[in-house]
Amino acid sequence: MENKNNTKLDDNQLKQAAGGYYGGFPYIDQWKCARCGYCTTICPAGAITYDGSDYHINQDECFLCGKCVNDCVFDAISSEG
């Protein structure tokens, strides 16, 4: 797998970055989201973007590593799987 910067990440790097979590596709509960932007800084794939009012996760770029699910301090990101 590669991130947005075409840096290849192997499975061990993804597991380490995500604390070993592999779950379903993450989604952001906009009601819980504090719009702090922390998720955009921790996503190894660069898959989380801000459109000026809400944050979104790009399914085509997401590695499904779960780092955002594990690290969101507002519990605004959870897994569908």
C-alpha positions as CSV (number, residue, x, y, z in Angstrom):
1,M,0.0,0.0,0.0
2,E,1.0,3.6,-0.6
3,N,0.0,6.8,1.0
4,K,-0.8,10.0,-0.7
5,N,2.9,10.8,-1.1
6,N,3.6,7.5,-2.8
7,T,5.4,6.2,0.2
8,K,5.0,2.5,0.5
9,L,3.9,1.1,3.8
10,D,4.0,-2.6,4.6
11,D,1.6,-4.4,6.8
12,N,3.8,-4.2,9.8
13,Q,4.1,-0.4,9.5
14,L,0.3,-0.2,9.2
15,K,-0.2,-2.4,12.2
16,Q,2.3,-0.4,14.2
17,A,0.7,2.9,13.2
18,A,-2.8,1.7,14.1
19,G,-2.0,-0.3,17.2
20,G,-2.8,-3.5,15.4
21,Y,-6.4,-2.5,14.6
22,Y,-8.0,-3.7,11.3
23,G,-11.7,-3.0,11.2
24,G,-14.3,-1.9,8.8
25,F,-14.4,1.3,7.0
26,P,-14.3,4.3,9.4
27,Y,-16.8,7.1,9.3
28,I,-17.0,10.4,11.1
29,D,-20.1,11.3,13.2
30,Q,-20.4,15.0,12.4
31,W,-22.4,15.6,15.6
32,K,-19.5,14.3,17.8
33,C,-16.7,15.8,15.7
34,A,-15.1,18.9,17.4
35,R,-13.4,19.9,14.1
36,C,-10.1,20.0,15.8
37,G,-8.3,18.5,12.7
38,Y,-6.2,16.0,14.7
39,C,-7.4,13.2,12.5
40,T,-5.9,14.8,9.4
41,T,-2.5,14.8,11.1
42,I,-2.5,11.2,12.2
43,C,-3.9,9.5,9.1
44,P,-1.0,7.6,7.5
45,A,-2.9,7.6,4.1
46,G,-3.8,11.2,4.1
47,A,-7.4,10.1,3.5
48,I,-9.1,12.6,5.8
49,T,-10.0,16.0,4.4
50,Y,-11.9,19.1,5.5
51,D,-14.4,20.8,3.2
52,G,-14.8,24.0,5.2
53,S,-17.5,22.7,7.5
54,D,-17.1,18.9,7.9
55,Y,-14.3,16.2,7.8
56,H,-14.6,13.3,5.4
57,I,-12.7,10.0,4.9
58,N,-11.9,9.1,1.3
59,Q,-12.7,5.4,0.8
60,D,-10.3,5.1,-2.1
61,E,-7.3,6.4,-0.1
62,C,-8.1,4.9,3.4
63,F,-5.9,2.0,4.4
64,L,-8.4,0.7,6.9
65,C,-5.7,0.8,9.6
66,G,-8.0,2.3,12.3
67,K,-5.6,4.8,13.6
68,C,-8.3,7.5,13.4
69,V,-10.8,5.3,15.2
70,N,-8.3,4.6,18.0
71,D,-7.0,8.1,18.4
72,C,-10.0,10.4,18.1
73,V,-10.3,11.9,21.6
74,F,-13.9,12.8,20.9
75,D,-14.9,9.3,19.8
76,A,-16.3,10.9,16.6
77,I,-14.8,8.3,14.3
78,S,-16.0,4.7,14.5
79,S,-15.9,1.6,12.3
80,E,-18.7,0.2,10.3
81,G,-17.3,-3.3,10.4
